[in-house]
């Protein structure tokens, strides 16, 4: 048994069988395969899973017998639907400070994957949202399918797109990043490729047999050679990328989500265009976008816009530090608990945001959410990136 296999066994409850564990591990032709194994919960991340993943990733990093890493979700409905926000809500509502440790550990895990020295492949088949995007966007080779549903829907629950989103959303133009981050729009696999959130879009059926092809993969000692070999495993010989629905709407997005416009201005321009009786497809997009921006947390819409624009000038480590500060503010004194109550617990879909409207959110409140709750040397992620000079 390899070092990593030993670790995988040791980190699991001995009473569990491999099939019952929330994280599965195996090695195929020197490539580690880590499977999130909570299909009934769309492979959502518990704190225990985050800790186990961190152990496995570290030992994959140090084991010379492992040359690459594949992340996947069990079942055919999702890679990972995110973190366990209900549990975070429960702890926060009870005044239990342990919720903070979940985010600290999750961000450290995500950062470790972003800086992993060996190729990482993420199979973003099905739902990949929130915390699932934190894992998947850290990969060098991000693979989506016709079943993929990609999103960062945090403002809907009074939260901020986190897990590194202030960095990874900014691979695209600012206007597109603002659209995805503010509205929480769900992207098809082809749209994710168009917006640079994926590298390959393949048929889901093709992924079902990837281990057979992985067994035949030849090994190249160079990093580029390994990436090329892995790409050959996952890319079909004749691959036709599906239509990207957002393609026809790109100019609309660029116009309405101008980086110079505040959220109120964005909403106003959407309303103006709706009043002009546009064509049906355009009207559907305008209405859905307008509805999102007038229903999501006003405070977190303002904060998210500022965080995404700031993140374009920051290092990865600093983005994680900024996001953790926003998360702490959002949970302790913001709209998170009310948003989770309304959307996920009581499900009345009627959150009572405070303040209630975009116009009522004062600039000093936005600045407060973006200010760190900690002194620099006391930040829980103070050491993040220190070894790389970030």
N, C-alpha and C positions, 0 to 999 in steps of 0.2 A: 504493500500500500504506500502510495506517495505521501510526502509531507502534507500536501493540500488535502488529500483524501482523509488523512488522519485528523487534521484540523476540522474538516467538515463533520466527521463523526463525533468528535469531542464537543463541538459547539451545539449539537442537537440534544434534546432530551432523549436519554437512552431508551425510554419506553416507546418512543415513536419508531415506526418503520420508515424506510426511505420514502415510500409513497405518501406517507402522512405528513412529512416534514414540510414546513412552509418555504424552505429554500432547498433545492436539490442541486447536487454537484456531481459531475463526472468529467472524465478526460477522454477525448477522441483524437487520436493521432496528434498528441501533444497540444491540443487546443482544449482549454477548459470551457465547459458549458455550465453556466449557472442559470437555473430555472426558478423563477418566482412561482410558487406553487400554492396559490390561494384562488383557484379559478372561480369559486362561488362568490368571492369578493372582488372579482376582476383583478386579482393579484395586487390589491392595495397593500401598502407597506405598513406593517406594525413596527414598533420600536425594536422588538426582538429581531425582526427580519433585517432591519438596518444594521444592527450590531453584528449579526451573523454575516451579512454581505461584506461588511468592513473587514472582518477576519479573513474571509475567503479571498477578497481582492488583494489584501496585503500579502498573503501567502502565495497567490498566483504571481505577484510582482517579484517575490524573492526566489521562487522555485525555478531553477534553470531548465527543468523539464517541461515547463509551460511556456509556449511561445506566443500564445494569443488567447483572447477571452471572448466568449459569446454570451450575451445576455438575452434571455427570452422569457416569455410568460407561458404558463400552462393553460391548456384549453385553446379555444378558437375565438374567444370574445375580446381578449385584451392582453396587451403587454403588461400594463400597470396603470390602474385608474388613479393613482396618487397616494398620498399619505392618509393615515387613519385620522381624519379630522374630527370624527365623532369622539374618539378617545382624547384628542387634544382638547376639545370642547369640554368634555367631562372633567378632566383634570383642572382646566382653567376655571370652570364654574365652581369647583370645590375649593379653589384657592391652593391647589397642589402645584408647586413650582416645577414638578418633574416634566411638564410639557416642554419646557425650554430645552431639556437635554435631548429630546427627540430631534428638534431642529438642528441643534449643534452637531449631533452625530450624523444626521442626514446630510448636512452641508459638507462635513468632513469627508463622508463617503463620496459625494458627488465630485468634490475637488480631487480626491484620490483617483477617480476614474478619468477626469479631465487631464490629469498629469501622468496617467499610467504609461510606463515606458514601452509597453508592448501593444500591438494592435487590439482594439476593442471593437466588437461588432454588436449592434443592438437590433433585434428583430421587433420592430414597432408594428406588429400585426394586431389589428383590432384597436381597442382603446388605449391611447397613450396620453395621459393628461397629468398635469401637476407634477407630483413626485416622480411619476413615470417618465416625464420629459426630463427631469433632472438627471436620471440615469441614462436615458437614451441619447440625449444631446451631448453627453460626454464622450460618446463613441466616435471612433474614426470612420466607421462605416455604418451608416444609419439606413436601415432597410424598411420600407413601408410596402403595403399591399393595397389591393382594391377594398379591403375591409378596414383599413386604418382610419382612425378618427383621432386627430391630433388637436390638442387645445391646451390653453392656459386660462381656465375659467375663474380664477380666484376673486376678481372684483365682484363677482356674483354673490359671494358669501362674505363680503366685507374684508377681503384679504388682498394681498399683493402677489402678482406673479413672481415667484421666488425660485429656489433651487438653482440659482444661476441664470434666471431668465433675463435679468438686466444686462447680461453678457450675451447669452446665446440667441436671444431674439434680435440682437443688434448685428447679426450677420447680414440682415436685409436692410434696405433703406429705412430711415427713421419712420417715415409715414406708414410703411407696412408693419413695422414693429409696433407702432402705436395702435394700429388697427387690431392686430392680434392680441396685444396685451390688455388693451382697454375693454374691448368687447367680449373677449373670451370665445371668439368665433371658432367653430369646429371645422377643421381642415381635412379634406380628403387626402389620400396618399399622394396623388399627383400634385395637389396644391402645396403639400409640404415640400415636395421636390422643387417646385417653382419658387418657393420662398426660402430655399436653401436650408430647410430643416430636415432634409433627407438626401441621401446620396443615390439610392436605387429604389425604384418602384417595380415590384415583381408580383406575379400571381401568387396568391396565398398557397395554392396547391404545390407550387414549386418549393416552398419552404419546408413542406412536410417531409421531403426526402433529403434535406441538406446534409444530414449526418453521413449518408452513404457517400456523397461526393466528398465530404470532409475526410473520410477515411482514405481516399485516393489522392488527396492533396499533397503535392511535393513541397518540401521545405527549402526556403531560401534564407540565407543568413542575414540578408539585408532587410531593413525595415520596409523599404519600398517593395521589395520582392514579396514579402509576406502579405502586405496589403493587396497587391495584385493577385496573389494566389487565393486569398480569401474572397476577393471580389469575383473571381472566376467560379468559386464554389456557389455563390449566391445569385449571380446574374445568369438568366436563361440564355440559350444560344440566340433565340429570336425574341427579343423583349419589346413589347409594344406598351408604352406608358399610356394609361387612360387619360381621358380629357380632364383638364384642370378647370373646374367651374369658376374659380376666381380670376382666371386669365382675362375674361372679357370685362371684369370689373376693376382691373388694376388702376386705370386712369381715374375712376371715381374715388378709389381709396386714396390715391396720391393727392387728389384735390381736397377732399374733405378732412384728411388727417395730416394736413400741413404741419410740420414740426413747429412752426411759428404760432400756431393757433392753440389757445387754451381749450379745455374740454367744453366750456360753455359755447365758445365760438364753433367748435365742431358740431355740437348739437344744433345750433342755430342754422348752420348751412344745410344740415340734413333736413331740417324742418322746411326750410325754404324750397329745397328741391322737391320734397314731397308735395308741396302745395302747387307745383307746376304740372302735375299729372303726367309723370314720366311713363315710358313703356313699362309693361308688366314686370319683366325680369329686373329692371332697374328699381322699380318701385318696391319689389319684394326685398331687395337688398337694403334699400334706404330705410324701409320700415323696420326690418329686423335689427339694423344697426342703431337706429334711433331708439327703439324699444329697449335695447340693451343699455345704452348710455343713460337712459332716464329711469332705469330700474335698479341698476347696480349701485353700490355704495358711493355716494358723492365724494366723501373724503378720500376713499381709496382710488377713485378715478383720478383725482387731482394728484395724489401721491404717486400713483403708478406712472402717470405721464412724466413727472419730474424724475423719477428713479430711472426710467428707461433712457431718458435723454442724458442724465448724468452718467449712466453706465457705459455709454459710448466712449467716454474718456477715462475709464477706470480699468485697473487690472482685474483679472478674474477673482483673486483673493479679496480685493477691496469691494467688489460687487457682492460677494457672499457676506462680507461684514456689514455692508449697508443694508442688505436684505434682512439679516437677522435683527438689526435694530428696528427696522420697520415692523417686522413680525412681532417683536416684543411689544411695541406700542399698540399695534392693531389688536392684539389679544388682551392686553391689560387695560387699555383705555379707548379702544376703537370699536369698530362695527363687527368684528369677527364673531363674537359669541351670538349676537343677534342674527347675523347672516346664517350661521349654521343652524340655529334654532328654526328660523323661518323656512330654509330650503331643505334641510336634511332631517330634522328631528320632529317638529310639529307639522312641517310641510304645509303650512298655510299660505306660503309664497307671498307673505305680506311683511317683509322686514321693516322695522321702524328704525330707519337710519338716523344717526345723530352726527351732524346736522342733516336735515331731511332733503335739502336741495343743493345743487351745485353752487348756486349763487350764495348760499349761506356759509359755505366753507371759506374761512378766512385764510389769507396767505400765511399768517403766523402759525396756524394749525398745521398746514402742510409742511412748513419748515420744521416744526416740532417733530413730526413723524419721521422726517429725514435726518434729524439730529441723533447722534448715537447716545444710547442710554448709559454707555460705559466710557470711562477714560480709555485711551488707546491701549495702555498696557494691561488693563483689566478686561478687555473684550474677550469673550469666550473663544473667539477665532483669531486672537492676536497672533498666534504662531503660524497661521495658515499662509503658505507661500514663502515663509522665511528662508527655507532651504533653497528656493529657486530665485530669491531676490525680488519677488513680486511686491 
